[in-house]
Amino acid sequence: MDCMELLAQIPDGYVSMILTDPPYGISYRNNFTKRKHRVLAGDEGIDYERFARESYRILKEDSHAYFFTRFDCYPYHYGCLRRAGFFIKNCMVVEKGTVGGIGDLEGSYAGNAEWVIFCQKGRRPFNHTTLLENRKKEGTVCCAGRKPGKKYKTRFNACWFGPEYPKATYNSVWQKQHGIYHPTIKNVEFLSWLIQISSQPGELIFDGFMGSGSTAAAAALTGRRYLGAEIDRGYFAIAEKRAGEAVSVYGG
Ligand SMILES: C[S@@+](CC[C@H](N)C(=O)[O-])C[C@H]1O[C@@H](n2cnc3c(N)ncnc32)[C@H](O)[C@@H]1O
């Protein structure tokens, strides 16, 4: 169904975390791959101002929201989210699993990162996870008078690059191997890290633009509940299947 129709039915403060990847109002058709993706529904854009207001309304007090964006949409998305009431804490920049092959190949830098606006409604500290070990050994005191270091990181960088972090997207080889095709598919492991940092098991995660169901799969994998919408029946079918199989496919 249409995300805006679903949003209108959701009571205030109903969801515990928003992790969503809305359409930006641009065409994603990539002419450089052998298998051409269909032009996405919503390519003409959504009413982002309204979407931001509704997202704020449905999110519980003291909770986190993540909105995928792009450098040229960022100022507009930032303004809408701020006007909706969100406290914008960071723009995360996360390395893609593959470098995009579209645009001016000879006169622009390759887009090798995803941008994600991280917002809070009220204030919620990050969970202490076991996702990433600190480089220094546990108990190391780096300066006199400071507390001994912990085994796992409790504060993450806003830029996720390099081998210690999961990539934001898959490459075309992964899509071919798994038979899952979507032009803007995101990496389930990456989403599952954000979910583990920002929510508790059993809590409800919202993504109004499911696509191939990466957020739904990440929620299932981490023992969270999920609520979402996808306007394209074909992608919705992929998403349903992927969420159902998440634990067996990604849980290993
Ligand atoms: C950027 S993609 C999301 C991709 C997803 N994160 C994934 O990993 O597959 C946005 C999705 O929103 C869908 N869409 C566009 N407009 C919509 C609307 N008004 N309501 C629900 N879904 C919509 C598109 O069909 C597309 O699959």
The ligand as a MOL file (V3000), in Angstrom:
LIG
                    3D

  0  0  0     0  0            999 V3000
M  V30 BEGIN CTAB
M  V30 COUNTS 27 29 0 0 0
M  V30 BEGIN ATOM
M  V30 1 C 14.6420 3.5860 -2.0310 0
M  V30 2 S 13.6000 2.2260 -2.2470 0 CHG=1
M  V30 3 C 13.7860 1.2610 -0.7680 0
M  V30 4 C 14.7480 0.1180 -0.9410 0
M  V30 5 C 14.8910 -0.7550 0.2950 0
M  V30 6 N 15.5850 -0.0580 1.3400 0
M  V30 7 C 15.5960 -2.0640 -0.0110 0
M  V30 8 O 16.6060 -2.3900 0.6530 0
M  V30 9 O 15.1690 -2.7900 -0.9060 0 CHG=-1
M  V30 10 C 12.0340 2.9470 -2.0530 0
M  V30 11 C 10.8590 2.0110 -2.2630 0
M  V30 12 O 9.6660 2.7350 -1.9730 0
M  V30 13 C 8.6330 2.3240 -2.8520 0
M  V30 14 N 7.6510 3.4300 -2.8600 0
M  V30 15 C 7.6570 4.5760 -3.5750 0
M  V30 16 N 6.6440 5.3730 -3.2430 0
M  V30 17 C 5.9550 4.7100 -2.2650 0
M  V30 18 C 4.8220 5.0230 -1.4810 0
M  V30 19 N 4.1690 6.1680 -1.6500 0
M  V30 20 N 4.4160 4.1350 -0.5410 0
M  V30 21 C 5.0810 2.9460 -0.3590 0
M  V30 22 N 6.1600 2.5930 -1.0860 0
M  V30 23 C 6.6110 3.4620 -2.0110 0
M  V30 24 C 9.3310 2.0510 -4.1700 0
M  V30 25 O 8.5960 1.1140 -4.9490 0
M  V30 26 C 10.6860 1.5020 -3.6990 0
M  V30 27 O 10.6940 0.0900 -3.6900 0
M  V30 END ATOM
M  V30 BEGIN BOND
M  V30 1 1 1 2
M  V30 2 1 2 3
M  V30 3 1 2 10
M  V30 4 1 3 4
M  V30 5 1 4 5
M  V30 6 1 5 6
M  V30 7 1 5 7
M  V30 8 2 7 8
M  V30 9 1 7 9
M  V30 10 1 10 11
M  V30 11 1 11 12
M  V30 12 1 11 26
M  V30 13 1 12 13
M  V30 14 1 13 14
M  V30 15 1 13 24
M  V30 16 1 14 15
M  V30 17 1 14 23
M  V30 18 2 15 16
M  V30 19 1 16 17
M  V30 20 1 17 18
M  V30 21 2 17 23
M  V30 22 1 18 19
M  V30 23 2 18 20
M  V30 24 1 20 21
M  V30 25 2 21 22
M  V30 26 1 22 23
M  V30 27 1 24 25
M  V30 28 1 24 26
M  V30 29 1 26 27
M  V30 END BOND
M  V30 END CTAB
M  END
